[in-house]
């Protein structure tokens, strides 16, 4: 049976299990998984203001699911190695800044998972890259406003990426030297991811989808619409329709011209507009009905989509 936690419960558990490690040049925290969940720990290192590195190694007894609410999101990337017996799978995921839509975050059980995760605040990232021209569309797309779903990109790590990740995991240094060394590798990985992001559009397009794949992707869209207040994770959605998660992500963009969560966000906004137009529901109720936990985030998203605040929209319909 899977372990299911609310976002609040997960954060409370992290805070309760944290051990602060004070150093002369910064701070580290270690979060130990309770033995009832499995074995493992997270090590969080604040490299500088706005740049945080987390290294995790865990093996859970059961799958863990965390119900994530809509959240403003910094830039983030994760490199993950999953071992299941003799089988090993490596992948990375890159997220831009913007809105992280509500959904389920998933960690598989009965597998050893080693990951390197980095959070970078948008202001720190902009400071690092300096002025950006419109020619660098990939960089601009990484920095979206907080009411717009973030960019998401995943793939298989290149040899250079794998070497940088391994260097982080096996760093031989301590203190200030360690912090400087780890930060250099964090930015090296960011540079490699940006290069991959810049060059991917120039590569050959994805192969044509089979009719059966198209049918499964349409079924996935129906499941998202039915479960928009508590949507499944990408992996759960892929399993539910009998397709792998990579094909689902690529195929969804081919069929609908947007990402899975971009589609979900658009449907939420249209459904909220219909509810408000009916005149039988308040703005707060409409936001909750489509999965928003923050009225402010809902209002900003509605204004961006329809050019007017939801309250003004309601009054205009009643006039």
C-alpha positions as CSV (number, residue, x, y, z in Angstrom):
1,X,0.0,0.0,0.0
2,X,1.4,3.4,-1.0
3,X,2.2,6.0,1.7
4,X,0.1,9.2,0.9
5,X,0.9,12.5,2.6
6,X,-0.4,16.0,2.3
7,X,2.0,18.7,1.4
8,X,1.8,20.1,5.0
9,X,2.4,16.7,6.6
10,X,5.4,16.2,4.4
11,X,6.9,19.5,5.3
12,X,6.2,18.9,9.0
13,X,7.9,15.5,8.8
14,X,11.0,17.1,7.2
15,X,11.2,19.8,9.9
16,X,10.7,17.2,12.7
17,X,13.4,15.0,11.3
18,X,16.0,17.7,10.5
19,X,19.4,17.8,12.1
20,X,21.2,21.2,11.7
21,X,24.9,21.0,10.9
22,X,26.6,24.3,11.6
23,X,29.7,25.2,9.7
24,X,32.0,28.2,9.6
25,X,30.9,29.1,6.0
26,X,27.3,28.1,5.8
27,X,24.7,25.6,7.0
28,X,23.7,22.1,6.3
29,X,20.6,20.1,7.3
30,X,20.1,16.4,7.3
31,X,16.6,14.9,7.1
32,X,16.4,11.2,8.1
33,X,13.5,9.1,6.8
34,X,11.6,7.4,9.6
35,X,12.3,3.6,9.7
36,X,8.6,3.0,9.3
37,X,8.9,4.5,5.7
38,X,12.2,2.9,4.8
39,X,15.9,3.8,4.9
40,X,17.6,6.9,3.7
41,X,18.2,10.6,4.2
42,X,18.3,14.0,2.5
43,X,21.3,16.3,2.9
44,X,20.5,20.0,2.2
45,X,23.3,22.5,1.6
46,X,22.8,26.2,1.2
47,X,25.7,27.1,-1.2
48,X,24.8,30.8,-1.2
49,X,21.7,32.9,-0.9
50,X,19.3,31.6,-3.5
51,X,21.2,28.4,-4.4
52,X,20.4,25.2,-2.5
53,X,21.8,21.7,-3.2
54,X,20.0,18.6,-1.9
55,X,21.6,15.1,-2.1
56,X,19.3,12.2,-1.4
57,X,19.7,8.4,-1.1
58,X,16.6,6.4,-0.1
59,X,15.0,3.0,-0.3
60,X,11.3,3.1,0.8
61,X,9.2,0.1,1.8
62,X,6.3,1.3,-0.3
63,X,5.6,4.0,-2.9
64,X,5.3,7.5,-1.4
65,X,2.8,10.1,-2.8
66,X,2.7,13.7,-1.7
67,X,-0.3,15.9,-2.6
68,X,1.3,19.1,-3.8
69,X,-0.7,22.3,-3.9
70,X,-0.2,25.1,-6.3
71,X,3.0,26.8,-5.4
72,X,5.3,29.6,-6.8
73,X,8.4,27.7,-8.0
74,X,12.1,28.7,-8.4
75,X,14.3,27.1,-11.1
76,X,15.0,23.5,-10.3
77,X,16.7,20.5,-11.7
78,X,17.0,16.9,-10.6
79,X,19.3,14.1,-11.7
80,X,18.0,10.7,-10.5
81,X,19.4,7.2,-10.5
82,X,16.8,4.4,-9.8
83,X,18.1,0.9,-9.1
84,X,15.8,-2.1,-9.1
85,X,17.8,-5.2,-8.7
86,X,20.2,-5.3,-11.7
87,X,18.3,-2.7,-13.6
88,X,19.5,0.9,-13.5
89,X,17.7,3.9,-14.9
90,X,19.0,7.5,-15.1
91,X,17.1,10.6,-16.1
92,X,17.0,14.3,-15.4
93,X,14.2,16.9,-15.1
94,X,14.6,20.6,-15.5
95,X,11.9,23.0,-14.3
96,X,11.8,26.8,-15.0
97,X,10.4,29.3,-12.5
98,X,6.7,30.0,-12.4
99,X,3.7,28.2,-11.1
100,X,4.0,24.6,-10.0
101,X,0.5,23.2,-10.6
102,X,-1.1,21.1,-7.9
103,X,-0.6,17.4,-8.3
104,X,1.0,14.3,-6.9
105,X,4.7,14.0,-6.3
106,X,5.8,10.3,-6.5
107,X,8.8,8.4,-5.1
108,X,8.9,4.7,-5.9
109,X,9.2,2.0,-3.2
110,X,11.4,-1.1,-3.2
111,X,14.0,0.7,-5.2
112,X,17.2,2.5,-4.3
113,X,17.0,6.1,-5.5
114,X,20.0,8.4,-5.5
115,X,19.3,12.0,-6.6
116,X,20.9,15.4,-6.9
117,X,18.4,18.3,-6.7
118,X,19.2,22.0,-7.1
119,X,16.9,25.0,-6.4
120,X,17.9,28.4,-7.8
121,X,16.0,31.6,-7.1
122,X,15.1,33.5,-10.4
123,X,16.9,36.6,-9.2
124,X,20.1,34.7,-8.6
125,X,19.8,33.0,-11.9
126,X,19.3,36.3,-13.7
127,X,22.4,37.7,-11.9
128,X,24.4,34.7,-13.1
129,X,23.3,34.9,-16.8
130,X,23.3,38.7,-17.1
131,X,21.4,40.5,-19.8
132,X,19.5,38.1,-22.2
133,X,18.4,39.0,-25.7
134,X,15.3,37.7,-27.4
135,X,17.6,35.4,-29.4
136,X,18.0,33.3,-26.3
137,X,14.4,32.2,-26.3
138,X,15.3,29.0,-24.2
139,X,16.6,31.2,-21.4
140,X,13.7,33.5,-21.5
141,X,11.3,30.6,-21.3
142,X,12.9,29.3,-18.2
143,X,11.8,32.5,-16.4
144,X,8.0,32.6,-16.4
145,X,5.7,34.7,-14.1
146,X,4.3,33.1,-11.0
147,X,0.8,32.8,-12.5
148,X,2.0,30.8,-15.5
149,X,2.9,27.1,-15.3
150,X,6.6,26.5,-15.4
151,X,8.6,25.0,-18.3
152,X,9.3,21.3,-17.8
153,X,11.9,19.3,-19.7
154,X,13.3,15.8,-19.0
155,X,15.8,13.5,-20.7
156,X,18.7,11.1,-20.3
157,X,21.9,12.6,-18.9
158,X,24.8,13.1,-21.2
159,X,28.2,11.7,-20.3
160,X,29.3,15.2,-19.2
161,X,26.3,15.5,-17.0
162,X,26.9,12.1,-15.4
163,X,30.5,13.1,-14.6
164,X,29.4,16.3,-12.9
165,X,26.7,14.5,-10.9
166,X,29.3,11.9,-9.8
167,X,31.7,14.6,-8.8
168,X,29.0,16.1,-6.5
169,X,28.2,12.7,-4.9
170,X,31.9,11.9,-4.3
171,X,33.3,15.3,-3.4
172,X,36.4,14.8,-1.2
173,X,36.5,18.3,0.2
174,X,35.3,19.9,3.4
175,X,34.3,23.4,4.6
176,X,34.7,26.4,2.3
177,X,36.6,24.3,-0.3
178,X,33.6,21.9,-0.5
179,X,31.1,24.7,-0.9
180,X,33.1,26.3,-3.7
181,X,33.6,23.0,-5.4
182,X,29.9,21.9,-5.2
183,X,28.7,25.3,-6.4
184,X,31.0,25.1,-9.4
185,X,29.5,21.7,-10.3
186,X,26.0,23.1,-9.8
187,X,26.5,25.8,-12.3
188,X,28.3,23.4,-14.7
189,X,25.2,21.2,-14.7
190,X,23.0,24.3,-15.2
191,X,25.1,25.2,-18.3
192,X,24.9,21.7,-19.7
193,X,21.1,21.7,-19.2
194,X,20.8,25.1,-20.9
195,X,22.8,23.9,-23.9
196,X,20.6,20.8,-24.1
197,X,17.6,23.0,-23.9
198,X,18.9,25.4,-26.7
199,X,19.9,22.6,-29.0
200,X,16.9,20.3,-28.6
201,X,14.5,22.3,-30.9
202,X,17.1,22.0,-33.7
203,X,17.1,18.2,-33.5
204,X,14.9,16.0,-35.5
205,X,11.3,16.0,-34.4
206,X,9.7,13.1,-32.5
207,X,8.5,10.0,-34.5
208,X,4.9,9.9,-35.6
209,X,2.5,8.5,-33.0
210,X,0.7,5.3,-33.7
211,X,-3.2,5.4,-33.7
212,X,-3.2,3.4,-30.4
213,X,-0.8,5.9,-28.8
214,X,-3.1,8.8,-29.8
215,X,-6.1,7.1,-28.3
216,X,-4.2,6.6,-25.0
217,X,-3.2,10.2,-24.9
218,X,-6.8,11.3,-25.5
219,X,-7.8,9.0,-22.6
220,X,-5.1,10.6,-20.5
221,X,-6.6,14.0,-21.2
222,X,-10.0,12.8,-20.0
223,X,-8.5,11.5,-16.8
224,X,-6.9,14.9,-16.2
225,X,-10.2,16.6,-16.7
226,X,-12.0,14.2,-14.3
227,X,-9.4,14.6,-11.6
228,X,-8.3,18.2,-12.0
229,X,-8.6,19.0,-8.3
230,X,-6.4,16.1,-7.3
231,X,-4.5,15.2,-10.6
232,X,-2.3,12.1,-10.8
233,X,1.4,12.5,-11.2
234,X,2.9,12.1,-14.7
235,X,4.0,8.6,-13.9
236,X,0.6,7.6,-12.5
237,X,-1.1,9.0,-15.5
238,X,1.2,7.1,-17.8
239,X,0.5,3.9,-16.0
240,X,-3.2,4.4,-16.0
241,X,-3.3,4.7,-19.8
242,X,-0.7,2.0,-20.5
243,X,2.1,4.2,-22.0
244,X,5.5,5.2,-20.7
245,X,5.9,8.6,-19.2
246,X,8.3,9.9,-21.9
247,X,6.0,9.0,-24.7
248,X,3.1,10.6,-22.8
249,X,5.0,13.9,-22.4
250,X,6.2,14.0,-26.0
251,X,2.9,12.7,-27.4
252,X,0.8,15.1,-25.4
253,X,2.6,18.1,-27.0
254,X,2.2,16.6,-30.4
255,X,-1.5,16.0,-30.0
256,X,-2.5,19.1,-27.9
257,X,0.3,21.5,-28.6
258,X,1.1,21.9,-24.9
259,X,2.5,20.0,-21.9
260,X,0.4,17.7,-19.7
261,X,0.3,20.3,-16.9
262,X,-0.2,23.1,-19.4
263,X,-3.3,21.3,-20.7
264,X,-4.5,20.8,-17.1
265,X,-4.0,24.5,-16.3
266,X,-5.9,25.6,-19.4
267,X,-8.8,23.3,-18.5
268,X,-8.9,24.5,-14.9
269,X,-9.1,28.1,-16.1
270,X,-11.9,27.4,-18.6
271,X,-13.9,25.4,-16.0
272,X,-13.5,28.2,-13.5
273,X,-14.8,30.7,-16.0
274,X,-17.9,28.6,-16.7
275,X,-18.5,28.3,-12.9
276,X,-18.3,32.0,-12.4
277,X,-20.5,32.7,-15.4
278,X,-23.2,30.5,-13.9
279,X,-23.5,33.0,-11.1
280,X,-24.1,30.3,-8.4
281,X,-20.6,30.2,-7.0
282,X,-18.1,32.6,-5.4
283,X,-14.6,33.3,-6.5
284,X,-13.1,31.3,-3.6
285,X,-15.4,28.4,-4.4
286,X,-14.6,28.5,-8.1
287,X,-10.8,28.5,-7.2
288,X,-11.2,25.5,-4.9
289,X,-13.4,23.7,-7.4
290,X,-10.7,23.6,-10.0
291,X,-7.8,22.8,-7.6
292,X,-6.4,26.2,-6.6
293,X,-5.6,26.5,-2.9
294,X,-4.5,30.2,-3.1
295,X,-7.0,32.8,-4.1
296,X,-4.2,35.1,-5.1
297,X,-2.7,32.6,-7.5
298,X,-6.1,31.9,-8.9
299,X,-6.8,35.6,-9.5
300,X,-3.5,36.2,-11.1
301,X,-3.9,33.1,-13.4
302,X,-7.5,34.2,-14.3
303,X,-6.4,37.7,-15.1
304,X,-3.6,36.5,-17.3
305,X,-5.9,34.2,-19.2
306,X,-9.0,36.4,-19.5
307,X,-7.6,39.9,-19.0
308,X,-9.8,40.7,-16.0
309,X,-9.9,39.8,-12.3
310,X,-12.4,37.1,-11.5
311,X,-14.3,39.3,-9.1
312,X,-14.7,42.0,-11.9
313,X,-15.7,39.3,-14.3
314,X,-18.5,38.1,-12.0
315,X,-19.8,41.7,-11.5
316,X,-19.7,42.3,-15.2
317,X,-21.8,39.2,-15.9
318,X,-24.4,40.2,-13.3
319,X,-24.7,43.8,-14.6
